[in-house]
């Protein structure tokens, strides 16, 4: 399942001092016969992710999917 997300600036991590990001919008990717479905309400958009990989695992867990069934693609903010 392909998901698209837009990245928003987050804060520096107090633990690792690394930059983080927040998800601006999360959507199931559009297909030729169907528009993308906004799924932003399914996650906490105030959470500061350390990497796309962390978001990937969080989505798999949240949606009850195997991690291999989830694919992420970052899109530019509109």
Short mmCIF file of the C-alpha atoms (twelve columns), coordinates in Angstrom:
data_MODEL
# 
_entry.id   MODEL 
# 
loop_
_atom_site.group_PDB 
_atom_site.id 
_atom_site.type_symbol 
_atom_site.label_atom_id 
_atom_site.label_alt_id 
_atom_site.label_comp_id 
_atom_site.label_asym_id 
_atom_site.label_seq_id 
_atom_site.Cartn_x 
_atom_site.Cartn_y 
_atom_site.Cartn_z 
_atom_site.pdbx_PDB_model_num 
ATOM 1  C CA . UNK A 1  0.000  0.000  0.000   1 
ATOM 2  C CA . UNK A 2  1.516  3.318  -1.087  1 
ATOM 3  C CA . UNK A 3  1.212  6.344  1.175   1 
ATOM 4  C CA . UNK A 4  2.274  9.899  0.418   1 
ATOM 5  C CA . UNK A 5  3.194  12.425 3.067   1 
ATOM 6  C CA . UNK A 6  4.261  16.038 3.237   1 
ATOM 7  C CA . UNK A 7  6.982  16.976 5.659   1 
ATOM 8  C CA . UNK A 8  6.783  19.903 8.044   1 
ATOM 9  C CA . UNK A 9  9.642  21.183 10.109  1 
ATOM 10 C CA . UNK A 10 9.900  19.700 13.574  1 
ATOM 11 C CA . UNK A 11 12.084 20.447 16.555  1 
ATOM 12 C CA . UNK A 12 15.540 19.192 17.398  1 
ATOM 13 C CA . UNK A 13 15.424 15.986 19.378  1 
ATOM 14 C CA . UNK A 14 16.309 16.565 23.036  1 
ATOM 15 C CA . UNK A 15 17.776 13.043 23.164  1 
ATOM 16 C CA . UNK A 16 19.884 12.890 19.994  1 
ATOM 17 C CA . UNK A 17 20.072 16.602 19.048  1 
ATOM 18 C CA . UNK A 18 19.105 15.531 15.514  1 
ATOM 19 C CA . UNK A 19 16.528 17.366 13.399  1 
ATOM 20 C CA . UNK A 20 13.045 15.877 13.321  1 
ATOM 21 C CA . UNK A 21 9.989  16.424 11.143  1 
ATOM 22 C CA . UNK A 22 6.236  16.405 11.480  1 
ATOM 23 C CA . UNK A 23 3.755  15.084 8.958   1 
ATOM 24 C CA . UNK A 24 1.747  17.847 7.326   1 
ATOM 25 C CA . UNK A 25 -0.546 15.547 5.355   1 
ATOM 26 C CA . UNK A 26 -0.782 11.795 4.971   1 
ATOM 27 C CA . UNK A 27 -2.727 10.213 2.125   1 
ATOM 28 C CA . UNK A 28 -3.198 6.875  0.464   1 
ATOM 29 C CA . UNK A 29 -1.677 7.437  -2.959  1 
ATOM 30 C CA . UNK A 30 -3.938 8.151  -5.885  1 
ATOM 31 C CA . UNK A 31 -4.325 5.532  -8.583  1 
ATOM 32 C CA . UNK A 32 -5.465 5.852  -12.185 1 
ATOM 33 C CA . UNK A 33 -9.076 5.129  -11.240 1 
ATOM 34 C CA . UNK A 34 -9.251 6.683  -7.765  1 
ATOM 35 C CA . UNK A 35 -8.236 9.925  -6.070  1 
ATOM 36 C CA . UNK A 36 -5.937 9.837  -3.054  1 
ATOM 37 C CA . UNK A 37 -7.601 9.391  0.325   1 
ATOM 38 C CA . UNK A 38 -6.598 11.754 3.127   1 
ATOM 39 C CA . UNK A 39 -5.587 9.730  6.186   1 
ATOM 40 C CA . UNK A 40 -4.058 12.539 8.242   1 
ATOM 41 C CA . UNK A 41 -6.572 11.955 11.025  1 
ATOM 42 C CA . UNK A 42 -5.125 8.494  11.696  1 
ATOM 43 C CA . UNK A 43 -1.829 9.760  13.093  1 
ATOM 44 C CA . UNK A 44 -0.693 12.336 15.635  1 
ATOM 45 C CA . UNK A 45 0.554  15.149 13.396  1 
ATOM 46 C CA . UNK A 46 2.278  16.864 16.341  1 
ATOM 47 C CA . UNK A 47 4.706  13.933 16.774  1 
ATOM 48 C CA . UNK A 48 8.311  14.641 15.789  1 
ATOM 49 C CA . UNK A 49 9.591  11.783 13.603  1 
ATOM 50 C CA . UNK A 50 13.325 11.179 13.433  1 
ATOM 51 C CA . UNK A 51 13.227 9.533  9.998   1 
ATOM 52 C CA . UNK A 52 10.909 8.329  7.235   1 
ATOM 53 C CA . UNK A 53 11.723 4.824  8.444   1 
ATOM 54 C CA . UNK A 54 10.186 5.616  11.836  1 
ATOM 55 C CA . UNK A 55 7.048  6.912  10.082  1 
ATOM 56 C CA . UNK A 56 6.975  3.750  7.966   1 
ATOM 57 C CA . UNK A 57 6.985  1.481  11.033  1 
ATOM 58 C CA . UNK A 58 4.453  3.663  12.838  1 
ATOM 59 C CA . UNK A 59 2.045  3.461  9.890   1 
ATOM 60 C CA . UNK A 60 2.399  -0.301 9.614   1 
ATOM 61 C CA . UNK A 61 1.672  -0.691 13.319  1 
ATOM 62 C CA . UNK A 62 -1.197 1.829  13.325  1 
ATOM 63 C CA . UNK A 63 -2.908 0.287  10.301  1 
ATOM 64 C CA . UNK A 64 -2.261 -3.338 11.277  1 
ATOM 65 C CA . UNK A 65 -0.197 -4.018 8.154   1 
ATOM 66 C CA . UNK A 66 3.018  -5.937 7.687   1 
ATOM 67 C CA . UNK A 67 5.910  -3.462 7.346   1 
ATOM 68 C CA . UNK A 68 6.668  -4.895 3.905   1 
ATOM 69 C CA . UNK A 69 3.159  -3.964 2.758   1 
ATOM 70 C CA . UNK A 70 3.732  -0.254 3.428   1 
ATOM 71 C CA . UNK A 71 5.524  2.030  0.987   1 
ATOM 72 C CA . UNK A 72 6.105  5.737  1.653   1 
ATOM 73 C CA . UNK A 73 6.717  8.566  -0.753  1 
ATOM 74 C CA . UNK A 74 7.413  12.151 0.279   1 
ATOM 75 C CA . UNK A 75 5.589  14.780 -1.749  1 
ATOM 76 C CA . UNK A 76 6.079  18.519 -1.962  1 
ATOM 77 C CA . UNK A 77 3.768  20.689 0.095   1 
ATOM 78 C CA . UNK A 78 0.967  22.222 -1.904  1 
# 
